[in-house]
Each structure stands twice: as C-alpha cells, then as structure tokens.
C-alpha cells in the first residue's frame, strides 16, 4: 500500500512514537534499518508494521526482504522519500523502519546471574546504546537501569545498540530497590569513582559482581557509593579529566569479565 499524504492516520501515528510519552502510552517504538529489523524477526519481537521509502526497492535483496515480510504476514507500507524523512533523524537512512512492541522484560534478577551492570541515571542516548551493546558483547548477564536513566526506546539509543537491545536482559529499579536486590543476592558492588586510590586492574573481582556506572555529569549517587563494597578508577595519564561513560564501562566490564570466566 502506497501512502503519499502526511495527514494519513498511519503516518501521524508512526511519527507520534518519536516522543517518549507516546511510546510509553502505546508500548511501542520505532526501529530503523534492514539489519536491526532482521534481528528483531530472529528474536521474535512483535512487529506491528513496516514503512519503506521509494528508494528501498531498488536493490534485489531489499525486494526479497519485503517478500519475506509479506510471508510473515507483516504489513508493509510504502511512502515518499520526503515523508519518510520525518520518521528519522539520520542523514543516510536505509529506507526502512518498523513499529514494534516494547520488549517484555522480567523485572527481577536471576539466581544464575553472575555479572550485573548497574546504570545510575545515564542520560546520553549514545552512551546508553553503546553501553548496552558492549554489555551484550562482554557477556553481562543483566543490566539494572536505575530510575532517571534515558528512555531506552529513544531512537538514538536503539540505533547505538545495533540490535543488542533485543538480547540484553534489562531490569528497571529505583536506587533503593537496586541496592537491596543486589544485597539479597550476595553481589559484590563495585562502583566507578574518581576519588579512590584503587585502580581497576589491581582488584581481584569476585563471582557475583555488580558494576555501577554513574551519571555523565554527577557520577554515582552518594547513597550507592556508601553502599559499595569496592571503589575503582581508571588511571588518566594525559591531560583529560575523565573518560565518558561508554568508554569507562567498556574498560571496566572487560577487566571484570576476565576474573569471572
């Protein structure tokens, strides 16, 4: 079906999902790109419908993909390149988006979890997506998102995860719930903190470790710091004051993982 009017209800509904309040109300979000949609299908994510632009069908592999979507009974709409631009803020769009349901997550941790990442009010969408992708690559069992973190269904977060959003176990907790849950499950809480003498690579990390990464501007809350078992920092040899949350979390996750395998 070809839609060429911005006033079409399907067009307006899809655009509305670019806003967090509408995503939360409808429990749906937008994913963009051929590869991430393929991963969504593999992970059995509920796909409501797909939009493609006029240029998408120029490649044979794309035409084959549309045929695959049709075989899966997924409705595909076609629209103009101009209207499609309103769905995305990327300069070099791949010409395909999908509206999918929120990912059903279990809001508890498992007794089998050995390595948990705790994100304390991470606000930058790029950082959040990169951290989720890195945690997936590093074999983190679960990510606890403390209240105040950026919306993980933000389009920039979704793009940065490169599909890891579908594989990573995510738990949403308040600060107190996170601390209590980790304590109840015998986790050693390790926090990234500049005002410590402990360098991250001098520590012997225990099984059942929870690594805490803090807010980009304000770091980890004092309450979590005071409830941490170990504080660690990454040495800075040059003139930069610090590393961003995405880079810091990657360095620390891989160091801890070495001790847990």
C-alpha positions in Angstrom: 0.0 0.0 0.0 1.4 3.4 -1.0 0.8 6.4 1.3 1.6 9.9 0.0 -0.1 12.2 2.5 1.3 13.4 5.8 -2.3 13.6 7.0 -2.7 9.8 6.8 -3.5 8.4 10.2 -0.9 5.7 10.0 1.8 8.3 9.1 0.7 10.5 12.0 0.6 7.6 14.5 4.0 6.4 13.5 5.5 9.9 13.9 3.9 10.3 17.3 6.1 7.4 18.5 9.2 9.6 18.2 8.0 11.1 21.5 8.7 9.3 24.7 5.3 9.9 26.3 3.5 8.4 23.3 5.9 5.4 23.2 5.1 4.7 26.9 1.4 5.1 26.3 1.2 2.8 23.3 4.0 0.4 24.5 5.5 0.6 21.0 8.7 2.1 19.5 10.4 2.6 16.2 13.4 0.6 14.9 15.3 1.7 11.8 17.4 -0.3 9.3 17.5 -3.5 7.5 19.9 -5.3 9.9 18.1 -4.4 13.1 14.8 -5.4 11.7 16.3 -8.8 10.7 17.5 -9.2 14.3 14.1 -8.3 15.6 12.5 -11.1 13.5 15.1 -13.6 14.7 14.4 -12.6 18.3 10.7 -13.0 17.8 9.9 -9.3 18.6 6.3 -8.4 17.8 6.4 -6.3 14.6 3.3 -4.3 14.0 4.0 -3.0 10.6 6.9 -1.7 8.4 7.4 1.5 6.3 9.8 1.7 3.3 10.6 4.7 1.2 10.5 4.9 -2.6 14.2 4.1 -2.9 14.2 0.9 -0.8 13.1 -1.5 -3.5 15.9 -0.5 -5.9 18.1 -3.4 -4.5 17.1 -7.0 -5.2 18.0 -8.1 -1.6 15.5 -5.5 -0.4 12.8 -6.7 -2.6 13.4 -10.2 -1.3 13.2 -8.9 2.2 9.8 -7.3 1.6 8.7 -10.6 0.2 9.9 -12.3 3.4 7.9 -9.7 5.5 4.8 -10.4 3.4 5.3 -14.2 4.0 5.4 -13.5 7.8 2.1 -11.5 7.4 3.8 -8.3 8.4 2.1 -5.3 6.7 4.4 -3.2 4.6 3.6 0.4 3.7 5.4 2.4 1.1 5.7 6.2 1.3 7.6 9.0 -0.4 11.2 9.8 0.4 10.1 13.2 1.8 7.5 11.8 4.2 9.9 9.0 5.2 12.5 11.6 6.4 10.0 12.7 9.1 10.4 9.2 10.7 14.2 9.5 11.2 16.9 12.0 12.1 19.7 10.1 10.3 21.3 11.7 7.3 21.8 8.4 5.4 18.7 6.5 6.0 18.4 2.9 4.9 14.8 3.5 3.8 13.1 1.1 6.2 11.6 1.4 9.7 9.3 -0.8 11.7 6.9 -0.2 14.6 7.4 -2.9 17.3 6.1 -3.7 20.7 8.0 -2.9 23.9 10.3 -5.8 24.8 8.8 -7.9 27.5 11.3 -7.9 30.4 11.3 -9.7 33.7 11.8 -7.1 36.4 13.8 -9.3 38.7 17.3 -10.7 38.6 18.1 -14.4 38.4 19.9 -16.6 40.9 22.1 -17.7 38.0 23.3 -14.1 37.3 27.0 -13.7 38.0 27.8 -10.3 36.4 25.4 -7.4 36.5 25.8 -3.9 35.2 24.0 -1.1 37.1 23.5 2.2 35.3 22.8 5.2 37.6 21.0 7.9 35.7 22.8 7.6 32.4 21.4 10.4 30.3 23.2 10.4 26.9 21.4 8.2 24.3 24.6 7.4 22.5 26.3 6.3 25.8 23.3 4.2 26.8 23.2 2.4 23.4 26.9 1.8 23.4 26.9 0.5 26.9 24.1 -1.9 26.2 25.9 -3.2 23.0 29.2 -3.6 24.9 27.5 -5.4 27.8 26.0 -7.8 25.3 29.4 -8.4 23.7 31.0 -8.8 27.2 28.6 -11.4 28.4 27.0 -9.3 31.1 24.0 -11.3 32.5 21.7 -8.3 33.2 21.6 -4.5 33.3 19.8 -2.7 36.1 18.5 0.7 34.9 18.0 3.0 37.9 15.2 5.5 37.7 16.4 8.6 35.9 18.1 6.9 33.0 17.4 8.0 29.5 14.5 6.2 27.7 16.0 3.1 26.2 13.4 3.3 23.3 14.8 6.6 22.2 15.7 6.2 18.5 19.3 7.2 19.1 19.6 4.5 21.9 18.1 1.9 19.6 20.5 2.7 16.8 23.5 2.6 19.1 22.7 -0.8 20.5 22.9 -2.3 16.9 20.3 -4.9 17.9 21.7 -5.8 21.3 18.5 -4.2 22.8 16.8 -7.5 21.8 19.3 -9.7 23.6 20.1 -7.9 26.8 18.2 -8.6 30.0 17.1 -5.2 31.4 15.6 -4.5 34.8 14.1 -1.2 35.9 14.6 -0.4 39.6 14.8 2.5 42.0 18.1 3.2 43.7 16.9 1.6 47.0 15.4 -1.4 45.1 18.7 -1.9 43.3 20.8 -1.9 46.4 18.5 -4.2 48.3 18.2 -6.6 45.4 22.0 -6.9 45.0 22.5 -7.3 48.7 19.8 -10.0 48.9 21.5 -11.9 46.1 25.0 -11.6 47.6 26.5 -9.4 44.9 29.7 -7.5 45.5 29.0 -3.9 44.5 31.9 -2.3 42.5 31.5 1.4 41.7 33.5 3.5 39.3 34.7 6.5 41.4 37.4 9.1 40.8 38.1 9.8 44.5 39.7 6.5 45.3 43.3 5.1 45.3 42.1 1.7 43.9 43.0 1.3 40.2 40.6 -1.0 38.4 43.3 -3.5 37.2 44.7 -4.0 40.7 41.5 -5.5 42.1 40.6 -9.2 42.4 37.0 -9.3 41.4 34.7 -11.9 42.9 32.0 -14.0 41.4 28.6 -12.3 41.6 29.9 -8.8 40.8 27.7 -5.8 40.1 29.5 -2.9 38.4 28.0 0.6 38.8 28.4 3.3 36.2 27.2 6.8 37.1 25.6 9.8 35.5 27.8 11.6 33.0 27.8 14.9 34.9 27.3 14.0 38.5 28.7 10.4 38.8 27.2 7.8 41.1 24.9 8.9 43.9 26.4 9.2 47.4 23.9 6.5 48.6 25.2 3.9 46.2 28.8 4.9 46.9 28.3 4.4 50.6 26.8 1.0 49.9 29.5 -0.1 47.6 32.0 -2.8 48.6 34.7 -1.6 46.3 35.5 1.7 44.6 37.7 1.7 41.5 39.1 4.2 39.0 40.7 4.1 35.6 44.1 5.9 35.6 44.4 9.0 33.5 47.9 9.5 32.0 47.2 12.5 29.8 45.5 15.9 30.4 41.9 14.7 30.0 39.9 14.9 33.3 38.0 11.7 32.7 36.6 9.2 30.2 33.0 9.2 29.0 30.6 6.6 30.5 30.6 4.4 27.4 34.4 4.1 27.3 34.7 3.7 31.0 32.1 1.0 31.2 33.8 -1.0 28.4 37.2 -0.9 30.1 35.8 -2.0 33.4 33.4 -4.6 32.1 36.1 -6.5 30.2 38.5 -6.3 33.2 35.9 -7.8 35.5 34.9 -10.4 33.0 38.5 -11.8 32.9 38.1 -12.7 36.6 34.7 -14.3 36.2 35.4 -16.8 33.3 
